[in-house]
């Protein structure tokens, strides 16, 4: 059934039977032309280093090594310089640093990378950055703030010690509460906490207790998302790995509903499919503009007609920049229908979009391309339409994104898995 849904959605929304990434590096002239088509750009910086490898994590990561981290910081600064010349002062309206664990490099290159980012780009936004609870001492929080990071995310994942042990997280709930308390008191514009639900053996009562404790901690934003098991991760390779059974989906819906009830009552608003932000607070988020460039190993860049992905290996990434080459491993040319589908995917994730935004991007009314789907979603109670803006209901936010995940988890898992196995693949077909 999942395979049927994937093929149906791919064909109906993009017109493609497969997605084929090829080993091709876009020329600088091509990139300059692509970047000229956008008024503003987002920047994502990937830090691939971690102190340990968590068994569920699908993202590109490797164990921290001081020497490689120092070389990596130099390579990132060089990549920034290459893009700065191509951007020619274009405003950067969204900036996000993720990983891996960015704070592994807090004292071995991260300040230099952020300093270069500020020097060479026309940064017109705050910097949002991920962090690890074990790295949030008072001195480290001072260092993070001194770099100009205004929105901080903390990868907590669970507030019960038994679940932290399952996830191989190297701290206790007591440690977490102390770290989050220090961060909240430090004066960041937004402190986000990531937590998972749908964990093995997790109960509805534990979910409710977790939601209430997060509110009591005073965090500005909660990103509550189900654990998804990607096939290239240790947990995803188990024979019991499951993502989309009806039973599991219904259980996840109940758990998310608990977060919704508790957080809405405490004055939070839904700000994405999985995130809830306190009213009046700046939202912590990843790159939010339709076009962005990805820096670092595995950094993905999404331009108007082009998506491309850097090599996943930190050492190979460094070597490419030392040779004055773009570290691009795979490229995908985007048809007009693929661009529309990609735009709609991210707007569904954000739970809201407008007719005007679609018309400005694609030069036509959204009803012409998706009118039938939008009418059906309204009838199902998944979507509200005031004539200009579309807003997903709570049930729509869950079920539509669950449907997207049937496609994206499989495709992303294949792409990332292939990119980990072969750092410079000839092609990847999804």
VEXBAMAR-697725 format. One record per residue (C-alpha): residue in three letters; x, y negated, z; residue number from 0. Coordinates in nm, 4 decimals, decimal comma. Layout:
("Ala"; (X; Y; Z); NUM)
...
This chain:
("Unk"; (0,0000; 0,0000; 0,0000); 0)
("Unk"; (0,2811; -0,2438; 0,0901); 1)
("Unk"; (0,4515; -0,1788; -0,2432); 2)
("Unk"; (0,1235; -0,2455; -0,4275); 3)
("Unk"; (0,0731; -0,5745; -0,2401); 4)
("Unk"; (0,4306; -0,6833; -0,3156); 5)
("Unk"; (0,3965; -0,6128; -0,6864); 6)
("Unk"; (0,0516; -0,7736; -0,7040); 7)
("Unk"; (0,1601; -1,0956; -0,5308); 8)
("Unk"; (0,4840; -1,1198; -0,7274); 9)
("Unk"; (0,3061; -1,0828; -1,0599); 10)
("Unk"; (0,0063; -1,3031; -0,9768); 11)
("Unk"; (0,2005; -1,5878; -0,8179); 12)
("Unk"; (0,5234; -1,5943; -1,0189); 13)
("Unk"; (0,4426; -1,4117; -1,3421); 14)
("Unk"; (0,7483; -1,1910; -1,2845); 15)
("Unk"; (0,7737; -0,8133; -1,2441); 16)
("Unk"; (1,1137; -0,8418; -1,0755); 17)
("Unk"; (1,3511; -1,1016; -0,9416); 18)
("Unk"; (1,7039; -1,0718; -1,0805); 19)
("Unk"; (2,0000; -1,2449; -0,9177); 20)
("Unk"; (2,3148; -1,2531; -1,1285); 21)
("Unk"; (2,6824; -1,3145; -1,0659); 22)
("Unk"; (2,7006; -1,6694; -1,1986); 23)
("Unk"; (2,8415; -1,9922; -1,0596); 24)
("Unk"; (2,6593; -2,3082; -1,1677); 25)
("Unk"; (2,8861; -2,5724; -1,3146); 26)
("Unk"; (2,9320; -2,8997; -1,1336); 27)
("Unk"; (2,7625; -3,0743; -1,4263); 28)
("Unk"; (2,4584; -2,8486; -1,3823); 29)
("Unk"; (2,4466; -2,9189; -1,0106); 30)
("Unk"; (2,4820; -3,2928; -1,0654); 31)
("Unk"; (2,1864; -3,2829; -1,3065); 32)
("Unk"; (1,9774; -3,0738; -1,0671); 33)
("Unk"; (2,0507; -3,2997; -0,7716); 34)
("Unk"; (1,9557; -3,6045; -0,9778); 35)
("Unk"; (1,5992; -3,4680; -1,0011); 36)
("Unk"; (1,5348; -3,5161; -0,6272); 37)
("Unk"; (1,4947; -3,8346; -0,4246); 38)
("Unk"; (1,6278; -3,6763; -0,1047); 39)
("Unk"; (1,8001; -3,3564; -0,0098); 40)
("Unk"; (1,8239; -3,1271; 0,2897); 41)
("Unk"; (2,1468; -2,9789; 0,4221); 42)
("Unk"; (2,1819; -2,6426; 0,5937); 43)
("Unk"; (2,5117; -2,5352; 0,7517); 44)
("Unk"; (2,5613; -2,1695; 0,8380); 45)
("Unk"; (2,8009; -2,0662; 1,1150); 46)
("Unk"; (2,8396; -1,6868; 1,0827); 47)
("Unk"; (3,0215; -1,6147; 1,4081); 48)
("Unk"; (2,8772; -1,4404; 1,7145); 49)
("Unk"; (3,0259; -1,3120; 2,0384); 50)
("Unk"; (2,8402; -0,9848; 1,9779); 51)
("Unk"; (2,6104; -0,8383; 1,7125); 52)
("Unk"; (2,2451; -0,7996; 1,8169); 53)
("Unk"; (2,0781; -0,4854; 1,6756); 54)
("Unk"; (1,7664; -0,6616; 1,5407); 55)
("Unk"; (1,9262; -0,9707; 1,3838); 56)
("Unk"; (1,9000; -0,9813; 1,0015); 57)
("Unk"; (2,1133; -1,2903; 0,9471); 58)
("Unk"; (2,4690; -1,3065; 0,8196); 59)
("Unk"; (2,7076; -1,2796; 1,1119); 60)
("Unk"; (3,0437; -1,1389; 1,2195); 61)
("Unk"; (3,2412; -1,1238; 1,5414); 62)
("Unk"; (3,4096; -1,4526; 1,6320); 63)
("Unk"; (3,7844; -1,4791; 1,5664); 64)
("Unk"; (3,9595; -1,8032; 1,6591); 65)
("Unk"; (4,1972; -1,8155; 1,3615); 66)
("Unk"; (3,9266; -1,7390; 1,1059); 67)
("Unk"; (3,6933; -1,9916; 1,2698); 68)
("Unk"; (3,9540; -2,2665; 1,2356); 69)
("Unk"; (4,0079; -2,1824; 0,8668); 70)
("Unk"; (3,6310; -2,1683; 0,8192); 71)
("Unk"; (3,5876; -2,5189; 0,9577); 72)
("Unk"; (3,8424; -2,6481; 0,7075); 73)
("Unk"; (3,6681; -2,4712; 0,4197); 74)
("Unk"; (3,3291; -2,6131; 0,5209); 75)
("Unk"; (3,4726; -2,9639; 0,5261); 76)
("Unk"; (3,6046; -2,9072; 0,1739); 77)
("Unk"; (3,2682; -2,7774; 0,0521); 78)
("Unk"; (3,1036; -3,0845; 0,2014); 79)
("Unk"; (3,3429; -3,3025; 0,0031); 80)
("Unk"; (3,2532; -3,1251; -0,3217); 81)
("Unk"; (2,8828; -3,1842; -0,2653); 82)
("Unk"; (2,9295; -3,5403; -0,1455); 83)
("Unk"; (3,0812; -3,6286; -0,4826); 84)
("Unk"; (2,7844; -3,4679; -0,6612); 85)
("Unk"; (2,5250; -3,6329; -0,4375); 86)
("Unk"; (2,6751; -3,9793; -0,4842); 87)
("Unk"; (2,5074; -4,1286; -0,1773); 88)
("Unk"; (2,1665; -3,9608; -0,2141); 89)
("Unk"; (1,9856; -3,9648; 0,1234); 90)
("Unk"; (2,0010; -3,6501; 0,3336); 91)
("Unk"; (1,6625; -3,6369; 0,5045); 92)
("Unk"; (1,6895; -3,3030; 0,6869); 93)
("Unk"; (1,9917; -3,1393; 0,8531); 94)
("Unk"; (2,0009; -2,8030; 1,0260); 95)
("Unk"; (2,2865; -2,5933; 1,1684); 96)
("Unk"; (2,2136; -2,2242; 1,2178); 97)
("Unk"; (2,3806; -1,8889; 1,2293); 98)
("Unk"; (2,5101; -1,6618; 1,3621); 99)
("Unk"; (2,5721; -1,8687; 1,6691); 100)
("Unk"; (2,6864; -2,2259; 1,5969); 101)
("Unk"; (2,7959; -2,2830; 1,9561); 102)
("Unk"; (3,0653; -2,0150; 1,9255); 103)
("Unk"; (3,2599; -2,2873; 1,7403); 104)
("Unk"; (3,1831; -2,5626; 1,9885); 105)
("Unk"; (3,5518; -2,5968; 2,0772); 106)
("Unk"; (3,7049; -2,4587; 1,7571); 107)
("Unk"; (3,5830; -2,6617; 1,4626); 108)
("Unk"; (3,2173; -2,7523; 1,5101); 109)
("Unk"; (3,2881; -3,1177; 1,6054); 110)
("Unk"; (3,5106; -3,1523; 1,2975); 111)
("Unk"; (3,2426; -3,0093; 1,0674); 112)
("Unk"; (2,9717; -3,2361; 1,2087); 113)
("Unk"; (3,2069; -3,5345; 1,1934); 114)
("Unk"; (3,2753; -3,4643; 0,8257); 115)
("Unk"; (2,9046; -3,4221; 0,7616); 116)
("Unk"; (2,8411; -3,7680; 0,9039); 117)
("Unk"; (3,1298; -3,9234; 0,7111); 118)
("Unk"; (3,0620; -3,7937; 0,3617); 119)
("Unk"; (2,6812; -3,7635; 0,3492); 120)
("Unk"; (2,4205; -4,0386; 0,3662); 121)
("Unk"; (2,2574; -3,8853; 0,6719); 122)
("Unk"; (1,9123; -4,0338; 0,7319); 123)
("Unk"; (1,7932; -3,7829; 0,9915); 124)
("Unk"; (1,8742; -3,6193; 1,3225); 125)
("Unk"; (2,0828; -3,3022; 1,3438); 126)
("Unk"; (1,9006; -2,9878; 1,4582); 127)
("Unk"; (2,1145; -2,7002; 1,5869); 128)
("Unk"; (2,0780; -2,3475; 1,7257); 129)
("Unk"; (2,2542; -2,2456; 2,0468); 130)
("Unk"; (2,3074; -1,9514; 2,2820); 131)
("Unk"; (2,1988; -1,9561; 2,6499); 132)
("Unk"; (2,5462; -1,8489; 2,7650); 133)
("Unk"; (2,7015; -2,1561; 2,6014); 134)
("Unk"; (2,4907; -2,4221; 2,7729); 135)
("Unk"; (2,7007; -2,5274; 3,0691); 136)
("Unk"; (2,6737; -2,8906; 3,1723); 137)
("Unk"; (3,0081; -2,9669; 3,0035); 138)
("Unk"; (2,9049; -2,7950; 2,6818); 139)
("Unk"; (2,5715; -2,9782; 2,6734); 140)
("Unk"; (2,7677; -3,3039; 2,7039); 141)
("Unk"; (2,9838; -3,1951; 2,4099); 142)
("Unk"; (2,6790; -3,1023; 2,1991); 143)
("Unk"; (2,5132; -3,4369; 2,2655); 144)
("Unk"; (2,8390; -3,6235; 2,1949); 145)
("Unk"; (2,8405; -3,4737; 1,8423); 146)
("Unk"; (2,5051; -3,6385; 1,7759); 147)
("Unk"; (2,2856; -3,3284; 1,7967); 148)
("Unk"; (1,9446; -3,4549; 1,9042); 149)
("Unk"; (1,7296; -3,1426; 1,8646); 150)
("Unk"; (1,8496; -2,8183; 2,0205); 151)
("Unk"; (1,7150; -2,4650; 1,9878); 152)
("Unk"; (1,7949; -2,1921; 2,2393); 153)
("Unk"; (1,7738; -1,8272; 2,1359); 154)
("Unk"; (1,6163; -1,6878; 2,4528); 155)
("Unk"; (1,4128; -1,4064; 2,2850); 156)
("Unk"; (1,2536; -1,2649; 2,6041); 157)
("Unk"; (1,1797; -1,3512; 2,9677); 158)
("Unk"; (1,1853; -1,0000; 3,1102); 159)
("Unk"; (1,5168; -0,8346; 3,1884); 160)
("Unk"; (1,4044; -0,4989; 3,0493); 161)
("Unk"; (1,3314; -0,6556; 2,7102); 162)
("Unk"; (1,6614; -0,8430; 2,7142); 163)
("Unk"; (1,8340; -0,5084; 2,7667); 164)
("Unk"; (1,6447; -0,3577; 2,4714); 165)
("Unk"; (1,7592; -0,6477; 2,2533); 166)
("Unk"; (2,1181; -0,6235; 2,3899); 167)
("Unk"; (2,1081; -0,9868; 2,5005); 168)
("Unk"; (2,4033; -1,0515; 2,7377); 169)
("Unk"; (2,2262; -1,2483; 3,0127); 170)
("Unk"; (1,9451; -1,2217; 3,2646); 171)
("Unk"; (1,6174; -1,4105; 3,2934); 172)
("Unk"; (1,7683; -1,6010; 3,5856); 173)
("Unk"; (2,0596; -1,7110; 3,3630); 174)
("Unk"; (1,8146; -1,8205; 3,0944); 175)
("Unk"; (1,6049; -2,0338; 3,3242); 176)
("Unk"; (1,9130; -2,2143; 3,4536); 177)
("Unk"; (2,0433; -2,2816; 3,1007); 178)
("Unk"; (1,7079; -2,4009; 2,9682); 179)
("Unk"; (1,6616; -2,6210; 3,2746); 180)
("Unk"; (1,9959; -2,7916; 3,2125); 181)
("Unk"; (1,9120; -2,8481; 2,8453); 182)
("Unk"; (1,5653; -2,9893; 2,9185); 183)
("Unk"; (1,7107; -3,2286; 3,1754); 184)
("Unk"; (1,9849; -3,3461; 2,9394); 185)
("Unk"; (1,7685; -3,5800; 2,7329); 186)
("Unk"; (1,7573; -3,4212; 2,3878); 187)
("Unk"; (1,4759; -3,5404; 2,1648); 188)
("Unk"; (1,3493; -3,1832; 2,1400); 189)
("Unk"; (1,4452; -2,8601; 2,3143); 190)
("Unk"; (1,3046; -2,5540; 2,1380); 191)
("Unk"; (1,3049; -2,2034; 2,2812); 192)
("Unk"; (1,2820; -1,8962; 2,0555); 193)
("Unk"; (1,0960; -1,5970; 2,2003); 194)
("Unk"; (0,9859; -1,2707; 2,0429); 195)
("Unk"; (0,6670; -1,0759; 2,0861); 196)
("Unk"; (0,5666; -0,7302; 1,9711); 197)
("Unk"; (0,8740; -0,5895; 2,1470); 198)
("Unk"; (0,8858; -0,2150; 2,2258); 199)
("Unk"; (0,6620; -0,1515; 2,5266); 200)
("Unk"; (0,5693; -0,5187; 2,5704); 201)
("Unk"; (0,2279; -0,5775; 2,7286); 202)
("Unk"; (-0,0271; -0,8539; 2,6792); 203)
("Unk"; (0,0208; -0,9519; 3,0441); 204)
("Unk"; (0,3943; -1,0011; 2,9851); 205)
("Unk"; (0,3209; -1,2225; 2,6860); 206)
("Unk"; (0,0890; -1,4388; 2,8942); 207)
("Unk"; (0,3438; -1,4676; 3,1754); 208)
("Unk"; (0,6126; -1,5634; 2,9225); 209)
("Unk"; (0,3945; -1,8388; 2,7768); 210)
("Unk"; (0,3148; -1,9842; 3,1193); 211)
("Unk"; (0,6802; -1,9760; 3,2249); 212)
("Unk"; (0,7895; -2,1614; 2,9112); 213)
("Unk"; (0,5389; -2,4354; 2,9856); 214)
("Unk"; (0,6646; -2,4514; 3,3449); 215)
("Unk"; (1,0232; -2,4881; 3,2189); 216)
("Unk"; (0,9201; -2,8064; 3,0388); 217)
("Unk"; (1,0438; -2,7087; 2,6932); 218)
("Unk"; (0,9346; -2,9373; 2,4110); 219)
("Unk"; (0,8719; -2,6613; 2,1590); 220)
("Unk"; (0,8126; -2,2875; 2,1606); 221)
("Unk"; (0,8889; -2,0746; 1,8551); 222)
("Unk"; (0,7060; -1,7496; 1,9286); 223)
("Unk"; (0,7510; -1,4972; 1,6513); 224)
("Unk"; (0,7097; -1,1212; 1,6150); 225)
("Unk"; (1,0142; -0,9008; 1,5967); 226)
("Unk"; (1,0568; -0,7908; 1,2364); 227)
("Unk"; (1,2744; -0,4904; 1,1612); 228)
("Unk"; (1,4894; -0,5487; 0,8550); 229)
("Unk"; (1,6219; -0,2313; 0,6889); 230)
("Unk"; (1,9858; -0,3442; 0,6975); 231)
("Unk"; (1,9893; -0,3854; 1,0794); 232)
("Unk"; (2,0509; -0,1096; 1,3376); 233)
("Unk"; (1,6974; -0,1348; 1,4784); 234)
("Unk"; (1,5519; -0,1481; 1,1272); 235)
("Unk"; (1,7277; 0,1732; 1,0276); 236)
("Unk"; (1,5521; 0,3825; 1,2913); 237)
("Unk"; (1,2917; 0,6338; 1,1794); 238)
("Unk"; (1,0271; 0,4567; 1,3879); 239)
("Unk"; (1,0870; 0,1140; 1,2319); 240)
("Unk"; (0,7535; -0,0422; 1,1383); 241)
("Unk"; (0,6484; -0,3924; 1,0414); 242)
("Unk"; (0,3060; -0,3903; 0,8835); 243)
("Unk"; (0,0781; -0,1162; 1,0137); 244)
("Unk"; (-0,2748; -0,2356; 1,0861); 245)
("Unk"; (-0,2455; -0,1312; 1,4503); 246)
("Unk"; (0,0757; -0,3257; 1,4981); 247)
("Unk"; (-0,0571; -0,6301; 1,3112); 248)
("Unk"; (-0,3684; -0,6428; 1,5284); 249)
("Unk"; (-0,1550; -0,6145; 1,8428); 250)
("Unk"; (0,0672; -0,8982; 1,7230); 251)
("Unk"; (-0,2391; -1,1102; 1,6483); 252)
("Unk"; (-0,3607; -1,0629; 2,0071); 253)
("Unk"; (-0,0186; -1,1592; 2,1420); 254)
("Unk"; (0,0050; -1,4707; 1,9290); 255)
("Unk"; (-0,3485; -1,5667; 2,0362); 256)
("Unk"; (-0,2281; -1,5609; 2,3973); 257)
("Unk"; (0,0504; -1,8061; 2,3124); 258)
("Unk"; (-0,2021; -2,0243; 2,1284); 259)
("Unk"; (-0,4416; -2,0325; 2,4242); 260)
("Unk"; (-0,1759; -2,1122; 2,6838); 261)
("Unk"; (0,0170; -2,3661; 2,4768); 262)
("Unk"; (-0,2863; -2,5527; 2,3418); 263)
("Unk"; (-0,4171; -2,5875; 2,6973); 264)
("Unk"; (-0,0787; -2,7312; 2,8023); 265)
("Unk"; (-0,0824; -3,0012; 2,5302); 266)
("Unk"; (0,1143; -2,8361; 2,2515); 267)
("Unk"; (0,0173; -2,8469; 1,8842); 268)
("Unk"; (0,0859; -2,5897; 1,6146); 269)
("Unk"; (0,3754; -2,7169; 1,3993); 270)
("Unk"; (0,4432; -2,4070; 1,1864); 271)
("Unk"; (0,3268; -2,0485; 1,1535); 272)
("Unk"; (0,5137; -1,9543; 1,4718); 273)
("Unk"; (0,5994; -2,2850; 1,6425); 274)
("Unk"; (0,4141; -2,5041; 1,8913); 275)
("Unk"; (0,5374; -2,8541; 1,9764); 276)
("Unk"; (0,4373; -3,0767; 2,2657); 277)
("Unk"; (0,2249; -3,3684; 2,1432); 278)
("Unk"; (0,4275; -3,6820; 2,0790); 279)
("Unk"; (0,7624; -3,4992; 2,0634); 280)
("Unk"; (0,9902; -3,4796; 1,7590); 281)
("Unk"; (0,9565; -3,1363; 1,6021); 282)
("Unk"; (1,2569; -2,9033; 1,6002); 283)
("Unk"; (1,2732; -2,7432; 1,2595); 284)
("Unk"; (1,4916; -2,6020; 0,9898); 285)
("Unk"; (1,5304; -2,7799; 0,6560); 286)
("Unk"; (1,1935; -2,9376; 0,5752); 287)
("Unk"; (1,2354; -3,0870; 0,2277); 288)
("Unk"; (1,1648; -2,8940; -0,0943); 289)
("Unk"; (1,5279; -2,9160; -0,2133); 290)
("Unk"; (1,8344; -2,8387; -0,0036); 291)
("Unk"; (2,1967; -2,7321; -0,0236); 292)
("Unk"; (2,3414; -2,4538; 0,1890); 293)
("Unk"; (2,6943; -2,4847; 0,3238); 294)
("Unk"; (2,9082; -2,2042; 0,4626); 295)
("Unk"; (2,9133; -1,8289; 0,4136); 296)
("Unk"; (2,5682; -1,7062; 0,2951); 297)
("Unk"; (2,4430; -2,0630; 0,2633); 298)
("Unk"; (2,1531; -2,0684; 0,0189); 299)
("Unk"; (2,0788; -2,3714; -0,2001); 300)
("Unk"; (1,7333; -2,4368; -0,3428); 301)
("Unk"; (1,7204; -2,6988; -0,6172); 302)
("Unk"; (1,4432; -2,7686; -0,8621); 303)
("Unk"; (1,5287; -2,5055; -1,1250); 304)
("Unk"; (1,7902; -2,3056; -0,9402); 305)
("Unk"; (1,8486; -2,0975; -0,6288); 306)
("Unk"; (2,1975; -1,9733; -0,5473); 307)
("Unk"; (2,3677; -1,8022; -0,2577); 308)
("Unk"; (2,7208; -1,8284; -0,1222); 309)
("Unk"; (2,9211; -1,5148; -0,0514); 310)
("Unk"; (2,8441; -1,3583; 0,2864); 311)
("Unk"; (3,2058; -1,2962; 0,3889); 312)
("Unk"; (3,3722; -1,5721; 0,5906); 313)
("Unk"; (3,7225; -1,4801; 0,4686); 314)
("Unk"; (3,6107; -1,4723; 0,1029); 315)
("Unk"; (3,4312; -1,8020; 0,1494); 316)
("Unk"; (3,7493; -1,9604; 0,2869); 317)
("Unk"; (3,9595; -1,8208; 0,0017); 318)
("Unk"; (3,7236; -1,9580; -0,2648); 319)
("Unk"; (3,7392; -2,3095; -0,1204); 320)
("Unk"; (4,1177; -2,2886; -0,0847); 321)
("Unk"; (4,1214; -2,2193; -0,4599); 322)
("Unk"; (3,8924; -2,5190; -0,5210); 323)
("Unk"; (3,6054; -2,2908; -0,6307); 324)
("Unk"; (3,2440; -2,3048; -0,5286); 325)
("Unk"; (3,1901; -1,9931; -0,3134); 326)
("Unk"; (2,8701; -1,8969; -0,4986); 327)
("Unk"; (2,8075; -1,5215; -0,5283); 328)
("Unk"; (2,4565; -1,4981; -0,6786); 329)
("Unk"; (2,2305; -1,7272; -0,8811); 330)
("Unk"; (1,8628; -1,7157; -0,9743); 331)
("Unk"; (1,7060; -1,9348; -1,2431); 332)
("Unk"; (1,3616; -2,0475; -1,1308); 333)
("Unk"; (1,0727; -2,0596; -1,3747); 334)
("Unk"; (0,8001; -2,3208; -1,3253); 335)
("Unk"; (0,5650; -2,0597; -1,1774); 336)
("Unk"; (0,8360; -1,9396; -0,9385); 337)
("Unk"; (0,8895; -2,2978; -0,8252); 338)
("Unk"; (0,5178; -2,3397; -0,7568); 339)
("Unk"; (0,5041; -2,0129; -0,5637); 340)
("Unk"; (0,8096; -2,1104; -0,3585); 341)
("Unk"; (0,6599; -2,4497; -0,2791); 342)
("Unk"; (0,3336; -2,2888; -0,1662); 343)
("Unk"; (0,5173; -2,0266; 0,0427); 344)
("Unk"; (0,6878; -2,2908; 0,2558); 345)
("Unk"; (0,3777; -2,5068; 0,2832); 346)
("Unk"; (0,1863; -2,2061; 0,4178); 347)
("Unk"; (0,4678; -2,1553; 0,6682); 348)
("Unk"; (0,4283; -2,5194; 0,7754); 349)
("Unk"; (0,0477; -2,4563; 0,7954); 350)
("Unk"; (-0,0429; -2,7739; 0,6077); 351)
("Unk"; (-0,0043; -2,9354; 0,2666); 352)
("Unk"; (-0,1698; -3,1981; 0,0528); 353)
("Unk"; (-0,3011; -3,2360; -0,2977); 354)
("Unk"; (-0,0919; -3,5497; -0,3419); 355)
("Unk"; (0,2341; -3,3730; -0,2510); 356)
("Unk"; (0,1659; -3,0946; -0,4986); 357)
("Unk"; (0,0689; -3,3398; -0,7739); 358)
("Unk"; (0,3818; -3,5492; -0,7179); 359)
("Unk"; (0,6007; -3,2378; -0,7391); 360)
("Unk"; (0,4368; -3,0568; -1,0327); 361)
("Unk"; (0,2349; -3,3214; -1,2175); 362)
("Unk"; (-0,0992; -3,1417; -1,1937); 363)
("Unk"; (-0,3810; -3,0805; -0,9466); 364)
("Unk"; (-0,3267; -2,7849; -0,7155); 365)
("Unk"; (-0,6784; -2,6607; -0,7921); 366)
("Unk"; (-0,5762; -2,5983; -1,1505); 367)
("Unk"; (-0,3129; -2,3462; -1,0443); 368)
("Unk"; (-0,4572; -2,2081; -0,7206); 369)
("Unk"; (-0,8206; -2,3226; -0,7038); 370)
("Unk"; (-0,9661; -1,9721; -0,6909); 371)
("Unk"; (-0,7341; -1,8666; -0,4107); 372)
("Unk"; (-0,8003; -2,1845; -0,2117); 373)
("Unk"; (-1,1777; -2,1415; -0,2357); 374)
("Unk"; (-1,1495; -1,7803; -0,1180); 375)
("Unk"; (-0,9307; -1,8814; 0,1773); 376)
("Unk"; (-1,1834; -2,1481; 0,2781); 377)
("Unk"; (-1,4663; -1,8935; 0,2665); 378)
("Unk"; (-1,2625; -1,6558; 0,4847); 379)
("Unk"; (-1,2082; -1,9296; 0,7431); 380)
("Unk"; (-0,8326; -1,9325; 0,6864); 381)
("Unk"; (-0,8129; -2,2826; 0,5410); 382)
("Unk"; (-0,9696; -2,6223; 0,6038); 383)
("Unk"; (-0,9915; -2,8771; 0,3212); 384)
("Unk"; (-1,0879; -3,2416; 0,3713); 385)
("Unk"; (-1,0485; -3,3260; 0,0032); 386)
("Unk"; (-0,6835; -3,4307; 0,0368); 387)
("Unk"; (-0,5171; -3,2195; 0,3043); 388)
("Unk"; (-0,5248; -2,8452; 0,3575); 389)
("Unk"; (-0,4712; -2,7136; 0,7114); 390)
("Unk"; (-0,4528; -2,3468; 0,8005); 391)
("Unk"; (-0,6646; -2,2208; 1,0878); 392)
("Unk"; (-0,4997; -2,0146; 1,3612); 393)
("Unk"; (-0,6198; -1,6914; 1,2006); 394)
("Unk"; (-0,5104; -1,8182; 0,8588); 395)
("Unk"; (-0,1658; -1,9051; 0,9919); 396)
("Unk"; (-0,1186; -1,5510; 1,1169); 397)
("Unk"; (-0,2722; -1,3431; 0,8401); 398)
("Unk"; (-0,1455; -1,5448; 0,5450); 399)
("Unk"; (0,2064; -1,5442; 0,6818); 400)
("Unk"; (0,1776; -1,1745; 0,7639); 401)
("Unk"; (0,0870; -1,1186; 0,3996); 402)
("Unk"; (0,3857; -1,3281; 0,2883); 403)
("Unk"; (0,6092; -1,1242; 0,5158); 404)
("Unk"; (0,5108; -0,8023; 0,3396); 405)
("Unk"; (0,6875; -0,9508; 0,0390); 406)
("Unk"; (0,9628; -1,1560; 0,1983); 407)
("Unk"; (1,0934; -0,9052; 0,4532); 408)
("Unk"; (1,1370; -0,6419; 0,1847); 409)
("Unk"; (1,2963; -0,8807; -0,0657); 410)
("Unk"; (1,5110; -1,0686; 0,1853); 411)
("Unk"; (1,6198; -0,7402; 0,3399); 412)
("Unk"; (1,7298; -0,6093; -0,0003); 413)
("Unk"; (1,9083; -0,9330; -0,0930); 414)
("Unk"; (2,0881; -0,9741; 0,2384); 415)
("Unk"; (2,1638; -0,6046; 0,2650); 416)
("Unk"; (2,3175; -0,5974; -0,0827); 417)
("Unk"; (2,5124; -0,9174; -0,0111); 418)
("Unk"; (2,6572; -0,7658; 0,3042); 419)
("Unk"; (2,7591; -0,4417; 0,1325); 420)
("Unk"; (2,9203; -0,6145; -0,1662); 421)
("Unk"; (3,0408; -0,9682; -0,1001); 422)
("Unk"; (3,0611; -1,0572; -0,4727); 423)
("Unk"; (2,7893; -0,8379; -0,6332); 424)
("Unk"; (2,7406; -0,8214; -1,0092); 425)
("Unk"; (2,3640; -0,8510; -0,9698); 426)
("Unk"; (2,0823; -0,7831; -0,7258); 427)
("Unk"; (1,7354; -0,6898; -0,8525); 428)
("Unk"; (1,4385; -0,7241; -0,6180); 429)
